[in-house]
Amino acid sequence: MKQARSIFHFLRDGSRRGERTVLVTLTEVTGSATRAPGEHMAVAESGAVMGSFSGGCVESAVIAEAQEVLAAGRPRQVRYGAGSPYIDIRLPCGGGIDLLFLPDPDYSQIALALDILERRRPLKLQLSSTCPFSASEAAEADRTGWTGHDFLARHDPQLQLVVLGHGAEPGALLQMAEAYGAETLLFSPQASLVEEARARGTPAHLLRIVGRADSFVLDPWSAVVTLFHDHDWETDLLLQALEQQPLFIGAMGSRRTHIERRNRLLEAGADPLAIDRIVGPVGLIAATRDPQTLAVSILAQVVQVYENVLARKVVDRPPELALNAAHRFDEHSAWGAPHLEALHKTSGNAATQSTLTETQSEEEETRSMAGISEIELSRRGLLAGSAATAAIVASPITSEAAPLPPSPTSASLPVSFEVNGAKRELKLDPRTTLLDALREHLHLTGTKKGCDHGQCGACTVMVDGVRINSCLSLAVMHEGDKITTIEGLGTPEKLHPMQAAFVKHDGYQCGYCTPGQICSAVAVLDEIKRGVPSHVQADLTVRPQATNIEMRERMSGNICRCGAYSNIAEAMAEVAGAKA
Amino acid sequence: MKAFTYERAKDPVAAARAAARPGARFIAGGTNLLDLMKIEVETPSHLIDVQDLGFDKIEKTRDGGLRIGALVTNTNLAADERVRRDYGVLTRAIVAGASGQLRNKASTAGNLLQRTRCPYFYDTNMACNKRKPGSGCAAIGGYSRQLGVIGVSDKCIATFPGDMAVAMRVLDAVIETVDATGQRRSIPIADFHRLWGDSPEVDTNLRSGELITAVTLPKPLGGTHLYEKVRDRASYAYALVSVAAVIQSDGTGRVAFGGVAPKPWRVEAADALLPRGAAAVTARAFQGATPTEDNKFKLPLATRALASVIAQAADQKGA
């Protein structure tokens, strides 16, 4: 769900309390990222925060930066992840994001922004150097993205789901939609349903007679779904919906029902092309019966259409060009961007200039294409129901939806090795790592992929008795090797002593790193037994002992983000003690 | 990862011949090469797997030294009893590097050939003369805390990141190679790694297709063997500064520094100053240093790390 309203509430409440705040805006994304350009975080002087830009990778850095921006009192543009001068803060997904920090956003503009969103009108935020922050109603053509030195963030109203119907389905759908964060509205001839909805806080209207309904108003961000078993109720209401321009119109019932519905609407004088806008049977999952599954099925379809419309409100740009936008801000001294100096020095050359021009023309082209195709796309999606909707998803509306060009393939090579005592033969692309061979080809998913770069240890397995990072080893290089994974150490019925000790000493929290920790721990005790030296050994000629400090040093290649280290060391100590 | 073809070589000269092809690379442990292939900093079109070439033994040489096969793993080299007894600085340097898992895979030759960990070399969004000659250096003027203070150039300020080679430099190891014609060559480690100069894309003085077969250590030096590594974490991190030293009971000895330069940094004229204390040694060894604002701390840190090493040597002599 989109957070714009909660962000502005947070800023407004901060202002009312007299607390200073920073509005942080995501202006550019390179590669993959969890949020789209135009989304915000709000940070208060106290460090309180609303919203997020990643799965926890940069948020604390954003809070610290925001507090510095408050101290400096000037806007600032910073890049995190790929391409960032802050090379110590990385996004594990490999992407990069540009963030614009705006201190002390104007109270009247925040209030105006909230008012626009609460009236269900599209909001345009203009972030420019001359007027740092202004809110106004967005025009149809306004897109999230850069326009010269200004960044424009467009926020469309939250999805509204208008449910018409009776029986068990409307309640299930309304609750599901509310959990998603949609605004909801019910029209029903069933008084008990209306009362239930009102008791939950959902606005609801009782339909007293078959016919048109009062206050049945749909905006372009509203989806309407009819859920009637008695189809006499729906004809006039569907006609009323077709006269408006909602995002989506769906109707419950079988294919046969839909043909009958069509005929009734034709008889009532509806335009045949307009009738094609109705999706029937509604939902992504064919032939659902129970109300909860139907609710998920319908909501997913509606959200898909809504997301596709929002995606077209962002200026699209090939990801490899996105980095240049950081320089665009930098050109304007009014913004002040101390952290971009390093970037600027190295790429303020002719090549950058030419890519900039390319980017701008790309933008214009995307915009004009989006302008023409917008209505066609959503109509095409609505014409033939779920099949066509799936086609929308596959069409390159966003850069993410476009399939990657296929890499030239390498000829597969045969390899055979022993895994947990069983001989396995595979034909593999030589690029396949041992980790991927185990997980994707042999379906031994106990071994985990964490960083995929040999830094975290989640992929640790034993090969010919020694532990290695299976992510940094090609499967084809293991011809004839004996591989032991966590599945080969023990089973749920018969745990390996190290597995039992991890359970007993609570040597894990989320459990993701645990298979690697356990394989490593087993191998570490063996290394100590074999006399392999370590960094913490004072005298290299003396055999090492399984002390706490030895185990901590030897386990340093296994990272646990939950921080279960001390319990892991206790589990290992128990097993080492039992062996000694 | 870009597609490549793969072969498992059975014979060193044939392997060297195959490697002379453009785009071909040797692969042993693969811990560095595969990491870089995944992010397409390295894009070989052909990999020659050298694991069957039999270079996995450590043998005595006729003059009382050791010949370490190119494929001996870091773990096995560090654990070898002769190395622990006679070349302790080498064991200490190896176990100060990477993690147990990586040391089990990393080979002796591969460790010498590992590429810099400069973050701008890894980030393909950034200009890097080492990754893409002529594209510029984003590290100069960038975040350079980890980077080089001496022997660097205006094209590249990256460091050689390894620990093992720093100890080998103190021990005056010699790298043995074979090429596609069967010709053998011995390269003193002092001449193995290059300073970046104008072509930072070339890390070593190996010729195209030349294959490392072994590293030999001269006969043991005696003395106290120490390796002091200063880093941001207690374990599993690259050196900010490291010091490899062999110090004799009369206070003379040898010293090399890691984490500061494109190669293990040893200045023989500075070795001679060891009896006069750490400051005298580093003043000479780091003469002409060009640190950045971010990494100038490495110079006093090197002096202090060396002072600590000298004090430890004195302690061990007393004990």
Interface residues (C-beta under 8 A of the other chain):
Chain A: T30 A82 G83 P85 Y86 I87 D88 G94 G96 L323 E341 A342 L343 K345 T346 S347 N349 S407 P408 T409 S410 A411 L413 D429 P430 R431 T433 D452 H453 G454 G457 T460 V466 R467 I468 N469 L472 S473 L474 V476 M477 E479 S520 A523 V524 E527 R530 G531 V532 P533 S534 H535 Q537 L540 T541 R552 E553 R554 M555 S556 G557 N558
Chain B: M1 K2 A3 F4 T5 Y6 R8 I27 G30 T31 L34 D35 K38 I39 L47 D49 Q51 T75 A78 A79 R84 R85 G88 T91 R92 V95 A96 A98 S99 G100 Q101 L102 N104 K105 P119 Y120 D123 T124 N125 M126 A127 G136 C137 A138 I140 G141 G142 Y143 R233 A234 S235 Y236
